[in-house]
Amino acid sequence: GSADLQAAGTDELDQIATAIKEIAREIPSDINWIIRVDGHTDNVPLSGNRFEDNWQLSSARADAVVRYLVSQGVPGEHLAAAGFGEFQPLEEGDSPEARSRNRRIEFKLTER
């Protein structure tokens, strides 16, 4: 139930930030592109948490990733945060493995 980035996550995000900055230099300036950072959660309802629901948690997670990428020099005008809550699972079910797979961040390169 947290949107705090962990050390392992920031290590991965550092690599992603480097890749995005390299890609940004190669995309022609007349292409209006964006990387959408999508936050997802499992289907466990939140209780006693600072977030009202999983939708809010997923949005906060995506926002934390976007803010971190900007702090690493990724141009903010090419980033957007979106939260999907528990509504787009990769795997159905209530097993610990399914829930773990559904708690994720996805990156989508698209046109604005």
N, C-alpha and C positions, 0 to 999 in steps of 0.2 A: 503494500500500500504506500509506496514511497516514489517520489520523483527525483530523488537525489542521485546524482551520477556517482558511480563507484570507480575506483582506480582502474580496474580492468576495462571498464567501459570507456573511460577517457583515453586509455591507451589505444583502443580501437578507433575512437573518434579522431584522435590525432592523425592516424593513417588516412582516414576518410577525408579529413580537412585538407591534407596534402594533395590527395587525389582530386578533390573538387577544385582546388586552386589551380592545379595543372590543367584540368579540363576547361576551366573558365577562360584561360588564356587562349585556348584553341577554338572556342566557339565563336563564330563570326558575330560582330557587334549588332548586326541587323536581325539576329534571332533572339526573340524575347523568351528566354528560358527561365525555368525555376526548378529547384529541388524541393519537393514536398516531403517533409518529415512526418511520417504517420505513426502515432502512438496507439498501441493496442494493449488490452488487459485480458486477464482470464475472466471467468464467469462467477467468481466468488464475490458476493455483495460486500461492500465496505461497511464497517461499523466502528464507531469510535475513532474515526480517522479525520484528518484535516480536510479531506476531500469529500464532497457530498455523495459522489457516486463514481463508478468506473469511467464514465465518460469524462468527467472532470480530471480524474487521475491520468487517463491516457493523454489528454490535452496538455497537462502539466509536464508529463514525461517528454512529449514532443517539443514543447517549449524549452525545456531544459537543454535538450540536444541542440536546438537551433541557437540558443544563446551561447552555448559552449563553442559551436562551430564559428560563430561570429567572433568570439574572443580569440579564436585561432586564426583569424584573418580571412575567413570565407565571407564574400560580399553578401551582406544582409538582404540586399534587393533581389537576390536570387534564391532566397530561402523562405519557406512557409511551414508553419506547424499546424498539424491537424490531428484531432483525437477521434478515435472510432470506438472507444470503450470495448465492450465484450462482443460487439455485434458483427465482427468479421473474423471469426476464429479460423485458424489453419487446421485445427483438429477438433472434432466434436468429442464430448465426453468429460467426465469429471476426474479422470486419473491424474495423479501428480505430473505425469509426462505430458498429457494433453494441456493441462493448465500452464505448465512451463513453456511449451511451444507457443501458446497464445499470448503470452506476455512478451511483447517485442516492439522494436522500432523498425520501420521500413523506410527506404528512400526511393522516391520516384522522380526521375528526371523527365520533365514535360515542358510544354510551352505554356506560357502564362495566358 
